[in-house]
Amino acid sequence: MSKLLRDLIGRFDRALKSMIYAAAGAAAAIVSLFFFSLAAFLLLRESYGTARAALVMGAAYAVVALLALAIVLSLGRRPPPPPPPPAAPRSPAWWQDPIVLTTALQAARTLGPRTIIALAAVGAFAAAILLNGQKDKPTEKKDGPES
């Protein structure tokens, strides 16, 4: 649960930082657009006068707005992407199968508690021997043919 919470907080933190940096970038872009527009207006005003410079700048921004509108309209006409295919239904685990549970309970009733305890002890003993037997085995080194 803790890992899930840390992962969620990490994603939220990255998203929040991304939005903050995107807002700062957008503000910087607006300020730079203002100063470039001011410089272009002053340059045009020296050559053509105030009225013509204002008309040229207005026309330039109108062209940008029309291009943006055309892009938005072309994106709106695209068909939506198809929905993802439904996930295949997962079969429940074997221990959740009612038939397996019923069979295990019937076997436990038939064998009785003493037999089940004895079988569990024998199984634990055999597992212990197998696990400890592998650690004590000496490893054989093959150096190749001896001369």
N, CA, C and O of each residue as an XYZ file, in Angstrom:
588
protein
N       0.826     -1.195      0.000
C       0.000      0.000      0.000
C       0.862      1.246      0.000
O       0.544      2.245     -0.646
N       1.967      1.166      0.743
C       2.847      2.319      0.838
C       3.492      2.621     -0.513
O       3.652      3.782     -0.890
N       3.862      1.553     -1.244
C       4.471      1.751     -2.560
C       3.470      2.395     -3.518
O       3.832      3.263     -4.312
N       2.226      1.970     -3.441
C       1.184      2.543     -4.292
C       0.993      4.022     -3.984
O       0.852      4.842     -4.891
N       0.991      4.355     -2.697
C       0.835      5.752     -2.293
C       2.025      6.592     -2.748
O       1.851      7.710     -3.234
N       3.249      6.048     -2.589
C       4.441      6.780     -3.050
C       4.409      6.985     -4.553
O       4.769      8.056     -5.043
N       3.979      5.961     -5.295
C       3.891      6.068     -6.751
C       2.874      7.132     -7.156
O       3.121      7.921     -8.068
N       1.733      7.147     -6.476
C       0.697      8.139     -6.769
C       1.173      9.550     -6.451
O       0.935     10.476     -7.226
N       1.844      9.718     -5.316
C       2.373     11.036     -4.952
C       3.444     11.466     -5.943
O       3.508     12.638     -6.313
N       4.287     10.531     -6.379
C       5.321     10.855     -7.366
C       4.736     11.309     -8.689
O       5.222     12.264     -9.296
N       3.687     10.620     -9.139
C       3.039     11.022    -10.394
C       2.394     12.397    -10.260
O       2.496     13.231    -11.159
N       1.729     12.624     -9.133
C       1.101     13.923     -8.901
C       2.150     15.027     -8.853
O       1.937     16.113     -9.393
N       3.284     14.752     -8.207
C       4.354     15.744     -8.112
C       4.913     16.073     -9.493
O       5.135     17.240     -9.815
N       5.139     15.045    -10.305
C       5.652     15.289    -11.664
C       4.647     16.074    -12.501
O       5.032     16.971    -13.251
N       3.368     15.745    -12.380
C       2.337     16.460    -13.151
C       2.246     17.914    -12.712
O       2.124     18.810    -13.547
N       2.307     18.155    -11.399
C       2.235     19.518    -10.891
C       3.441     20.332    -11.354
O       3.292     21.475    -11.788
N       4.628     19.748    -11.261
C       5.826     20.461    -11.725
C       5.760     20.734    -13.220
O       6.162     21.805    -13.675
N       5.256     19.769    -13.990
C       5.123     19.968    -15.438
C       4.178     21.120    -15.750
O       4.449     21.931    -16.636
N       3.061     21.190    -15.016
C       2.110     22.280    -15.253
C       2.718     23.629    -14.868
O       2.490     24.622    -15.560
N       3.474     23.684    -13.793
C       4.108     24.937    -13.379
C       5.106     25.391    -14.432
O       5.123     26.560    -14.817
N       5.950     24.451    -14.903
C       6.933     24.829    -15.925
C       6.261     25.199    -17.243
O       6.745     26.083    -17.951
N       5.160     24.542    -17.584
C       4.434     24.893    -18.809
C       3.835     26.291    -18.695
O       3.850     27.049    -19.664
N       3.308     26.640    -17.523
C       2.752     27.988    -17.322
C       3.857     29.035    -17.398
O       3.659     30.101    -17.980
N       5.016     28.744    -16.815
C       6.133     29.690    -16.888
C       6.606     29.855    -18.333
O       6.917     30.965    -18.766
N       6.660     28.752    -19.074
C       7.053     28.829    -20.488
C       6.044     29.622    -21.309
O       6.430     30.400    -22.182
N       4.761     29.433    -21.040
C       3.729     30.174    -21.769
C       3.814     31.666    -21.458
O       3.653     32.497    -22.352
N       4.065     32.010    -20.195
C       4.199     33.424    -19.832
C       5.403     34.045    -20.525
O       5.325     35.169    -21.019
N       6.518     33.317    -20.564
C       7.709     33.831    -21.241
C       7.465     33.987    -22.737
O       7.947     34.940    -23.348
N       6.715     33.054    -23.332
C       6.409     33.156    -24.758
C       5.529     34.372    -25.037
O       5.718     35.044    -26.051
N       4.583     34.665    -24.167
C       3.709     35.829    -24.356
C       4.513     37.123    -24.246
O       4.322     38.049    -25.035
N       5.415     37.181    -23.263
C       6.242     38.384    -23.100
C       7.148     38.577    -24.310
O       7.298     39.694    -24.804
N       7.758     37.483    -24.792
C       8.633     37.611    -25.963
C       7.830     38.003    -27.203
O       8.317     38.775    -28.030
N       6.613     37.486    -27.344
C       5.764     37.879    -28.467
C       5.442     39.373    -28.399
O       5.429     40.061    -29.420
N       5.185     39.860    -27.197
C       4.907     41.285    -27.038
C       6.094     42.125    -27.498
O       5.927     43.091    -28.243
N       7.297     41.754    -27.051
C       8.460     42.572    -27.410
C       8.809     42.449    -28.891
O       9.209     43.437    -29.507
N       8.667     41.262    -29.475
C       8.907     41.141    -30.914
C       7.870     41.938    -31.701
O       8.198     42.566    -32.707
N       6.625     41.911    -31.244
C       5.589     42.696    -31.909
C       5.876     44.192    -31.795
O       5.693     44.936    -32.759
N       6.324     44.631    -30.624
C       6.660     46.035    -30.435
C       7.805     46.448    -31.347
O       7.764     47.517    -31.958
N       8.833     45.596    -31.440
C       9.968     45.911    -32.314
C       9.532     45.965    -33.772
O       9.947     46.859    -34.510
N       8.699     45.018    -34.192
C       8.228     45.018    -35.577
C       7.368     46.245    -35.850
O       7.476     46.846    -36.919
N       6.520     46.623    -34.905
C       5.684     47.802    -35.076
C       6.543     49.057    -35.200
O       6.303     49.888    -36.076
N       7.549     49.200    -34.322
C       8.411     50.392    -34.388
C       9.180     50.438    -35.693
O       9.361     51.512    -36.267
N       9.638     49.284    -36.171
C      10.363     49.240    -37.444
C       9.431     49.626    -38.601
O       9.811     50.403    -39.476
N       8.221     49.082    -38.596
C       7.271     49.408    -39.656
C       6.816     50.865    -39.569
O       6.590     51.504    -40.596
N       6.683     51.389    -38.359
C       6.238     52.770    -38.196
C       7.253     53.751    -38.779
O       6.868     54.774    -39.346
N       8.556     53.446    -38.641
C       9.575     54.335    -39.220
C       9.493     54.340    -40.732
O       9.684     55.383    -41.357
N       9.213     53.194    -41.333
C       9.207     53.107    -42.792
C       7.879     53.539    -43.403
O       7.882     54.241    -44.414
N       6.730     53.139    -42.819
C       5.444     53.345    -43.473
C       4.468     54.227    -42.706
O       3.403     54.550    -43.231
N       4.793     54.620    -41.499
C       3.879     55.451    -40.714
C       3.077     54.583    -39.740
O       3.057     53.356    -39.835
N       2.421     55.265    -38.806
C       1.730     54.570    -37.714
C       0.519     53.785    -38.201
O       0.328     52.640    -37.790
N      -0.296     54.366    -39.059
C      -1.530     53.708    -39.504
C      -1.230     52.444    -40.295
O      -1.819     51.392    -40.049
N      -0.312     52.556    -41.245
C       0.016     51.377    -42.059
C       0.699     50.300    -41.217
O       0.455     49.112    -41.429
N       1.554     50.695    -40.264
C       2.208     49.717    -39.399
C       1.170     48.970    -38.557
O       1.275     47.758    -38.367
N       0.173     49.696    -38.056
C      -0.875     49.057    -37.266
C      -1.688     48.086    -38.129
O      -2.054     47.003    -37.672
N      -1.968     48.476    -39.374
C      -2.704     47.586    -40.274
C      -1.908     46.319    -40.595
O      -2.467     45.222    -40.624
N      -0.618     46.471    -40.833
C       0.219     45.298    -41.149
C       0.280     44.355    -39.946
O       0.159     43.139    -40.093
N       0.470     44.929    -38.756
C       0.539     44.084    -37.559
C      -0.809     43.389    -37.305
O      -0.844     42.214    -36.940
N      -1.901     44.110    -37.496
C      -3.230     43.509    -37.334
C      -3.456     42.389    -38.332
O      -4.009     41.346    -37.982
N      -3.031     42.596    -39.576
C      -3.184     41.558    -40.599
C      -2.345     40.331    -40.267
O      -2.784     39.199    -40.470
N      -1.126     40.559    -39.751
C      -0.259     39.433    -39.386
C      -0.918     38.593    -38.286
O      -0.922     37.364    -38.355
N      -1.478     39.269    -37.265
C      -2.137     38.524    -36.190
C      -3.433     37.875    -36.672
O      -3.807     36.819    -36.162
N      -4.112     38.460    -37.617
C      -5.319     37.852    -38.175
C      -4.963     36.570    -38.933
O      -5.691     35.581    -38.858
N      -3.845     36.588    -39.661
C      -3.400     35.382    -40.370
C      -3.072     34.269    -39.375
O      -3.426     33.111    -39.594
N      -2.394     34.625    -38.283
C      -2.073     33.624    -37.257
C      -3.360     33.054    -36.649
O      -3.463     31.847    -36.433
N      -4.336     33.918    -36.377
C      -5.602     33.462    -35.802
C      -6.366     32.562    -36.766
O      -6.961     31.568    -36.349
N      -6.352     32.907    -38.061
C      -7.035     32.070    -39.046
C      -6.364     30.713    -39.205
O      -7.039     29.699    -39.380
N      -5.040     30.693    -39.144
C      -4.333     29.413    -39.202
C      -4.692     28.542    -37.992
O      -4.923     27.341    -38.134
N      -4.736     29.144    -36.822
C      -5.103     28.390    -35.619
C      -6.527     27.866    -35.726
O      -6.795     26.729    -35.338
N      -7.443     28.675    -36.246
C      -8.828     28.251    -36.419
C      -8.924     27.094    -37.405
O      -9.679     26.147    -37.182
N      -8.160     27.166    -38.500
C      -8.174     26.082    -39.489
C      -7.650     24.787    -38.876
O      -8.182     23.713    -39.153
N      -6.620     24.878    -38.052
C      -6.078     23.678    -37.414
C      -7.095     23.088    -36.445
O      -7.284     21.872    -36.409
N      -7.749     23.936    -35.661
C      -8.750     23.449    -34.703
C      -9.908     22.790    -35.439
O     -10.392     21.741    -35.014
N     -10.356     23.386    -36.532
C     -11.458     22.793    -37.285
C     -11.054     21.474    -37.935
O     -11.857     20.542    -37.982
N      -9.826     21.381    -38.437
C      -9.392     20.124    -39.054
C      -9.236     19.030    -38.006
O      -9.498     17.863    -38.297
N      -8.816     19.381    -36.790
C      -8.719     18.378    -35.734
C     -10.096     17.934    -35.262
O     -10.274     16.788    -34.849
N     -11.068     18.836    -35.323
C     -12.415     18.491    -34.895
C     -13.120     17.565    -35.854
O     -14.070     16.889    -35.458
N     -12.693     17.509    -37.097
C     -13.351     16.661    -38.096
C     -12.828     15.228    -38.088
O     -13.435     14.348    -38.697
N     -11.721     14.986    -37.412
C     -11.182     13.633    -37.369
C     -12.111     12.743    -36.557
O     -12.656     13.165    -35.537
N     -12.286     11.507    -37.017
C     -13.117     10.597    -36.210
C     -12.371     10.229    -34.928
O     -11.143     10.157    -34.919
N     -13.105     10.001    -33.868
C     -12.432      9.645    -32.616
C     -11.757      8.287    -32.755
O     -12.214      7.451    -33.534
N     -10.697      8.057    -32.027
C     -10.027      6.753    -32.137
C     -10.928      5.649    -31.612
O     -11.742      5.874    -30.717
N     -10.780      4.460    -32.171
C     -11.647      3.357    -31.720
C     -11.327      3.009    -30.268
O     -10.190      3.159    -29.820
N     -12.327      2.550    -29.549
C     -12.071      2.187    -28.149
C     -11.161      0.963    -28.082
O     -11.154      0.145    -29.002
N     -10.409      0.834    -27.022
C      -9.524     -0.334    -26.918
C     -10.346     -1.607    -26.788
O     -11.458     -1.585    -26.262
N      -9.800     -2.705    -27.264
C     -10.566     -3.959    -27.179
C     -10.752     -4.348    -25.719
O      -9.885     -4.085    -24.885
N     -11.873     -4.968    -25.414
C     -12.114     -5.358    -24.014
C     -11.103     -6.423    -23.589
O     -10.692     -7.263    -24.391
N     -10.718     -6.375    -22.338
C      -9.773     -7.345    -21.811
C     -10.431     -8.712    -21.737
O     -11.625     -8.835    -21.460
N      -9.631     -9.729    -21.988
C     -10.152    -11.086    -21.919
C     -10.495    -11.413    -20.467
O      -9.739    -11.062    -19.561
N     -11.607    -12.068    -20.242
C     -11.959    -12.392    -18.861
C     -10.952    -13.373    -18.276
O     -10.604    -14.377    -18.897
N     -10.499    -13.063    -17.081
C      -9.518    -13.921    -16.420
C     -10.245    -15.017    -15.665
O     -11.250    -14.777    -14.996
N      -9.721    -16.214    -15.785
C     -10.304    -17.309    -15.014
C      -9.781    -17.212    -13.589
O      -8.620    -16.859    -13.382
N     -10.605    -17.514    -12.618
C     -10.143    -17.409    -11.234
C      -9.042    -18.425    -10.958
O      -8.919    -19.429    -11.659
N      -8.252    -18.156     -9.940
C      -7.170    -19.055     -9.566
C      -7.751    -20.408     -9.156
O      -8.918    -20.496     -8.772
N      -6.940    -21.454     -9.237
C      -7.438    -22.799     -8.984
C      -7.950    -22.960     -7.554
O      -8.866    -23.748     -7.317
N      -7.384    -22.236     -6.608
C      -7.836    -22.377     -5.222
C      -9.155    -21.645     -4.962
O      -9.756    -21.802     -3.899
N      -9.598    -20.854     -5.926
C     -10.882    -20.179     -5.794
C     -12.004    -20.947     -6.487
O     -13.166    -20.544     -6.434
N     -11.658    -22.028     -7.119
C     -12.652    -22.839     -7.817
C     -13.463    -23.617     -6.786
O     -12.886    -24.325     -5.960
N     -14.788    -23.501     -6.817
C     -15.607    -24.207     -5.815
C     -15.453    -25.727     -5.861
O     -15.555    -26.390     -4.829
N     -15.209    -26.276     -7.037
C     -15.054    -27.730     -7.144
C     -13.788    -28.183     -6.422
O     -13.793    -29.201     -5.730
N     -12.693    -27.415     -6.588
C     -11.441    -27.756     -5.914
C     -11.611    -27.646     -4.403
O     -11.152    -28.513     -3.659
N     -12.263    -26.592     -3.955
C     -12.475    -26.425     -2.515
C     -13.339    -27.543     -1.941
O     -13.053    -28.057     -0.860
N     -14.380    -27.915     -2.651
C     -15.257    -28.988     -2.186
C     -14.516    -30.313     -2.137
O     -14.680    -31.088     -1.195
N     -13.695    -30.576     -3.161
C     -12.920    -31.814     -3.197
C     -11.915    -31.857     -2.055
O     -11.739    -32.901     -1.427
N     -11.253    -30.738     -1.778
C     -10.283    -30.691     -0.682
C     -10.961    -30.904      0.664
O     -10.427    -31.614      1.515
N     -12.111    -30.309      0.868
C     -12.833    -30.509      2.123
C     -13.299    -31.955      2.277
O     -13.250    -32.506      3.377
N     -13.741    -32.560      1.204
C     -14.174    -33.954      1.258
C     -12.992    -34.874      1.554
O     -13.121    -35.825      2.326
N     -11.829    -34.590      0.935
C     -10.634    -35.396      1.204
C     -10.196    -35.230      2.657
O      -9.783    -36.200      3.293
N     -10.285    -34.008      3.188
C      -9.915    -33.772      4.581
C     -10.853    -34.521      5.521
O     -10.401    -35.065      6.528
N     -12.123    -34.561      5.222
C     -13.073    -35.300      6.058
C     -12.809    -36.807      5.997
O     -12.897    -37.508      7.005
N     -12.486    -37.285      4.800
C     -12.259    -38.716      4.634
C     -10.989    -39.158      5.352
O     -10.985    -40.191      6.021
N      -9.908    -38.384      5.218
C      -8.636    -38.771      5.826
C      -8.641    -38.582      7.339
O      -8.056    -39.389      8.062
N      -9.272    -37.563      7.812
C      -9.302    -37.295      9.242
C      -8.131    -36.418      9.661
O      -7.134    -36.326      8.945
N      -8.250    -35.767     10.832
C      -7.216    -34.825     11.251
C      -5.877    -35.483     11.563
O      -4.833    -34.894     11.284
N      -5.877    -36.696     12.136
C      -4.599    -37.352     12.467
C      -3.799    -37.673     11.213
O      -2.586    -37.465     11.182
N      -4.444    -38.164     10.212
C      -3.757    -38.521      8.967
C      -3.226    -37.275      8.271
O      -2.122    -37.290      7.726
N      -3.991    -36.215      8.286
C      -3.553    -34.972      7.639
C      -2.336    -34.404      8.349
O      -1.400    -33.942      7.696
N      -2.333    -34.432      9.685
C      -1.183    -33.934     10.450
C       0.040    -34.799     10.174
O       1.143    -34.274     10.023
N      -0.134    -36.106     10.105
C       0.990    -37.002      9.818
C       1.540    -36.750      8.416
O       2.755    -36.709      8.225
N       0.654    -36.580      7.434
C       1.113    -36.296      6.065
C       1.836    -34.955      5.986
O       2.835    -34.836      5.278
N       1.346    -33.950      6.701
C       2.010    -32.645      6.709
C       3.391    -32.746      7.341
O       4.336    -32.115      6.866
N       3.520    -33.534      8.409
C       4.823    -33.696      9.060
C       5.805    -34.415      8.144
O       6.964    -34.015      8.036
N       5.343    -35.477      7.484
C       6.218    -36.195      6.547
C       6.627    -35.286      5.395
O       7.783    -35.318      4.973
N       5.702    -34.472      4.873
C       6.034    -33.545      3.791
C       7.031    -32.487      4.229
O       7.943    -32.150      3.474
N       6.872    -31.953      5.443
C       7.817    -30.958      5.950
C       9.191    -31.577      6.152
O      10.204    -30.941      5.862
N       9.240    -32.845      6.659
C      10.508    -33.523      6.859
C      11.215    -33.758      5.526
O      12.419    -33.531      5.408
N      10.469    -34.210      4.530
C      11.061    -34.459      3.213
C      11.560    -33.152      2.587
O      12.626    -33.134      1.973
N      10.807    -32.067      2.733
C      11.249    -30.777      2.198
C      12.515    -30.305      2.894
O      13.408    -29.759      2.246
N      12.607    -30.509      4.214
C      13.808    -30.104      4.951
C      15.022    -30.902      4.500
O      16.110    -30.346      4.352
N      14.847    -32.185      4.282
C      15.971    -33.010      3.821
C      16.416    -32.562      2.432
O      17.613    -32.451      2.170
N      15.472    -32.309      1.552
C      15.823    -31.878      0.195
C      16.526    -30.525      0.202
O      17.497    -30.330     -0.529
N      16.052    -29.601      1.010
C      16.661    -28.270      1.036
C      18.042    -28.290      1.690
O      18.955    -27.616      1.215
N      18.209    -29.052      2.772
C      19.509    -29.109      3.442
C      20.486    -29.990      2.697
O      21.692    -29.750      2.760
N      20.017    -30.986      2.006
C      20.897    -31.884      1.265
C      21.603    -31.183      0.115
O      22.715    -31.570     -0.244
N      20.999    -30.184     -0.458
C      21.612    -29.468     -1.578
C      22.732    -28.560     -1.106
O      23.669    -28.307     -1.863
N      22.665    -28.059      0.126
C      23.697    -27.154      0.632
C      24.959    -27.905      1.012
O      26.053    -27.364      0.854
N      24.848    -29.145      1.513
C      25.994    -29.890      2.019
C      26.747    -30.631      0.932
O      27.843    -31.131      1.187
N      26.200    -30.719     -0.268
C      26.862    -31.436     -1.353
C      28.121    -30.707     -1.776
O      28.063    -29.507     -2.045
N      29.268    -31.393     -1.846
C      30.458    -30.723     -2.370
C      30.344    -30.594     -3.881
O      29.825    -31.480     -4.560
N      30.833    -29.490     -4.384
C      30.795    -29.282     -5.831
C      32.037    -29.891     -6.444
O      33.144    -29.728     -5.931
N      31.846    -30.581     -7.525
C      32.971    -31.225     -8.205
C      33.506    -30.282     -9.269
O      32.749    -29.719    -10.059
N      34.808    -30.121     -9.277
C      35.444    -29.285    -10.293
C      35.981    -30.182    -11.385
O      36.628    -31.198    -11.131
N      35.700    -29.784    -12.583
C      36.224    -30.513    -13.734
C      37.325    -29.671    -14.335
O      37.076    -28.646    -14.970
N      38.563    -30.130    -14.119
C      39.713    -29.379    -14.638
C      40.110    -29.863    -16.010
O      41.011    -29.297    -16.629
N      39.485    -30.855    -16.477
C      39.839    -31.382    -17.780
C      40.596    -32.693    -17.597
O      40.638    -33.230    -16.490
N      41.184    -33.203    -18.644
C      41.908    -34.486    -18.552
C      43.173    -34.308    -17.704
O      43.924    -33.345    -17.854
N      43.375    -35.289    -16.799
C      44.586    -35.242    -15.969
C      45.705    -35.982    -16.688
O      45.478    -37.007    -17.332
N      46.910    -35.451    -16.568
C      48.021    -36.117    -17.230
C      49.048    -36.622    -16.248
O      50.051    -37.210    -16.651
